[in-house]
């Protein structure tokens, strides 16, 4: 009996060590990717970093607009907070942050056009945040290039921002549809979590397709991977 118990304990210990090693490996890979700098460090470094002021200005223009109408919670929409992420990526020379921001700006631009422009018209701060942010993002992405796995980090960013939207914004705003089924889908879904699963699957598909497209268009250079 003692030998059997000892064997089971040893087996569990091995599994725990393997699991811990796997988590450490994942954290190490994430840290390496996050801290990897852009090859632009060696050329046009200063001008490339200055580009970060544009999405930062777009972000604060939106913040000023929503502050004026007492709806600052809307700043957590993926397209709005994406400008802040893009600015950080440019200032800190972190390609991963730029890639994640861009991957969410593309669907954000489409959703904005359908639900805001067609319904309410064009507003200056909103146009700057979406069209301006998209333009800066494309320019930056052309330089930092795209790797094969940024869509996974973009998906993780989605979970973080949606959780933040659910915890820190009012249900009436329904930022990132983190509180309730969108009115357009209420007749289709009688459960919020079924609706959430559908959104998740759509997000995975969109991010994966975009990642592949940008990787084919502007693939990460081998020198960047080795740096």
C-alpha positions in Angstrom: 0.0 0.0 0.0 2.8 2.4 0.9 4.5 1.8 -2.4 1.3 2.4 -4.3 0.7 5.6 -2.4 4.3 6.7 -2.9 3.9 5.9 -6.6 0.8 8.0 -6.9 2.3 10.9 -5.0 5.4 10.8 -7.3 3.2 10.7 -10.4 1.2 13.7 -9.2 4.4 15.5 -8.3 5.8 14.9 -11.8 2.6 16.3 -13.3 2.7 19.4 -11.1 6.4 20.0 -12.1 5.5 19.6 -15.8 2.6 21.9 -15.5 4.7 24.5 -13.7 7.4 24.2 -16.3 4.8 24.7 -19.1 3.5 27.8 -17.4 7.0 29.2 -16.9 7.8 28.5 -20.6 4.6 30.3 -21.7 5.4 33.3 -19.5 9.0 33.3 -20.8 7.8 33.3 -24.5 5.3 36.0 -23.8 7.9 38.1 -22.0 10.4 37.7 -24.8 7.8 38.7 -27.5 6.6 41.6 -25.4 10.1 43.0 -24.8 11.3 42.4 -28.4 12.0 45.7 -30.0 11.5 46.9 -33.5 14.3 47.0 -36.1 13.4 50.6 -36.5 15.6 51.2 -33.4 18.6 51.4 -35.6 17.1 53.8 -38.2 14.5 56.6 -37.9 14.1 55.7 -34.2 13.2 59.1 -33.0 10.7 59.9 -35.8 9.0 56.5 -35.4 8.5 57.1 -31.7 7.1 60.6 -32.4 4.4 58.9 -34.5 2.9 57.6 -31.2 1.7 61.1 -30.4 -1.0 60.8 -33.1 -3.0 57.9 -31.6 -2.4 59.4 -28.2 -4.0 62.6 -29.4 -6.9 60.6 -31.0 -7.4 58.8 -27.7 -7.6 62.0 -25.6 -9.8 63.7 -28.2 -12.3 60.9 -27.7 -11.9 61.0 -23.9 -12.6 64.8 -23.9 -15.8 64.1 -26.0 -17.1 61.4 -23.7 -16.1 63.3 -20.6 -18.3 66.2 -21.9 -21.4 63.9 -22.1 -20.5 62.0 -18.9 -19.9 58.7 -20.8 -16.2 58.0 -20.1 -16.9 54.3 -19.9 -17.1 54.3 -23.7 -13.3 54.8 -23.7 -13.0 51.0 -23.0 -14.4 50.1 -26.5 -11.7 48.1 -28.3 -11.3 50.7 -31.0 -10.8 53.6 -28.5 -8.5 51.8 -26.0 -6.7 50.5 -29.1 -5.3 53.9 -29.8 -3.7 54.0 -26.4 -2.2 50.6 -26.9 -0.9 51.6 -30.3 0.7 54.8 -28.8 2.4 52.7 -26.2 3.7 50.2 -28.8 5.2 53.1 -30.8 6.7 55.0 -27.8 8.2 51.8 -26.4 9.1 50.3 -29.7 7.1 47.1 -29.0 5.9 45.4 -32.3 3.6 43.1 -30.4 1.6 46.0 -29.0 1.3 47.6 -32.4 0.2 44.3 -34.0 -2.5 43.6 -31.3 -3.8 47.2 -31.7 -4.0 46.9 -35.5 -5.8 43.5 -35.4 -8.6 45.1 -33.4 -8.7 48.4 -35.4 -9.8 46.7 -38.6 -13.1 45.2 -37.2 -13.5 48.3 -35.0 -13.5 50.5 -38.1 -16.2 48.3 -39.7 -18.4 48.2 -36.6 -18.0 52.0 -36.2 -19.1 52.7 -39.7 -22.2 50.5 -39.4 -23.3 51.4 -35.9 -22.1 55.0 -35.6 -21.6 56.6 -39.0 -24.7 55.2 -40.7 -26.9 55.8 -37.6 -25.6 59.1 -36.2 -23.3 60.6 -38.8 -19.6 61.7 -38.6 -18.1 63.3 -35.5 -14.5 64.7 -35.6 -13.1 62.9 -32.5 -14.8 59.6 -33.5 -13.4 59.9 -37.0 -9.9 60.6 -35.8 -10.0 57.7 -33.4 -11.2 55.2 -36.0 -9.9 56.4 -39.4 -6.9 58.2 -38.0 -6.0 55.3 -35.7 -6.4 52.8 -38.5 -4.1 54.9 -40.9 -1.4 55.2 -38.3 -1.7 51.5 -37.4 -1.3 50.5 -41.0 1.8 52.7 -41.4 3.3 51.3 -38.3 2.5 47.7 -39.1 4.2 48.0 -42.5 7.4 48.7 -40.6 7.2 46.3 -37.6 5.7 43.6 -39.8 3.4 40.7 -38.7 4.3 37.4 -37.1 2.3 34.2 -37.1 0.9 34.3 -33.5 -0.1 37.8 -32.7 -3.8 36.9 -33.0 -3.5 34.8 -29.8 -2.2 37.9 -27.9 -5.0 40.0 -29.5 -7.5 37.4 -28.2 -6.0 37.6 -24.8 -6.3 41.4 -25.0 -10.0 41.0 -25.9 -10.6 39.0 -22.7 -8.9 41.6 -20.6 -10.7 44.6 -22.0 -14.1 42.9 -22.0 -13.6 41.8 -18.4 -12.7 45.4 -17.6 -15.7 46.7 -19.4 -18.0 44.4 -17.4 -16.4 45.3 -14.1 -15.9 49.1 -14.5 -18.6 50.4 -17.0 -22.3 50.7 -16.6 -24.7 48.2 -18.1 -26.5 51.0 -19.9 -23.5 51.6 -22.1 -22.9 47.9 -22.8 -19.3 48.6 -23.7 -17.9 45.8 -25.9 -21.3 44.1 -25.4 -19.9 42.9 -22.0 -23.2 43.2 -20.2 -26.1 42.2 -22.4 -27.1 40.9 -25.8 -27.0 43.6 -28.5 -30.5 44.8 -29.3 -30.1 43.6 -32.9 -29.6 40.0 -31.7 -32.1 39.8 -28.9 -34.6 37.9 -30.9 -31.9 35.3 -31.9 -30.3 34.8 -28.5 -32.3 34.3 -25.3 -29.1 33.9 -23.2 -26.2 36.3 -23.0 -23.6 33.6 -22.7 -24.7 31.9 -25.9 -24.4 35.3 -27.5 -20.9 35.7 -25.9 -19.8 32.4 -27.3 -20.9 33.5 -30.8 -18.9 36.7 -30.4 -15.9 34.7 -29.2 -16.0 32.5 -32.3 -16.4 35.5 -34.6 -13.4 37.2 -32.9 -11.2 34.1 -33.2 -12.1 33.8 -36.9 -11.6 37.5 -37.6 -8.3 37.7 -35.8 -7.0 34.5 -37.4 -7.9 35.6 -40.9 -6.4 39.1 -40.4 -3.2 37.7 -38.9 -2.7 35.4 -41.9 -3.5 38.2 -44.4 -1.0 40.7 -42.8 1.6 37.9 -42.4 1.4 37.2 -46.1 1.5 40.9 -46.9 4.2 42.0 -44.5 5.8 38.9 -43.0 8.1 39.3 -40.0 11.7 39.2 -41.2 14.0 36.5 -40.1 16.4 39.1 -38.6 13.5 40.4 -36.4 12.8 36.9 -35.1 16.5 36.3 -34.2 16.9 39.7 -32.5 
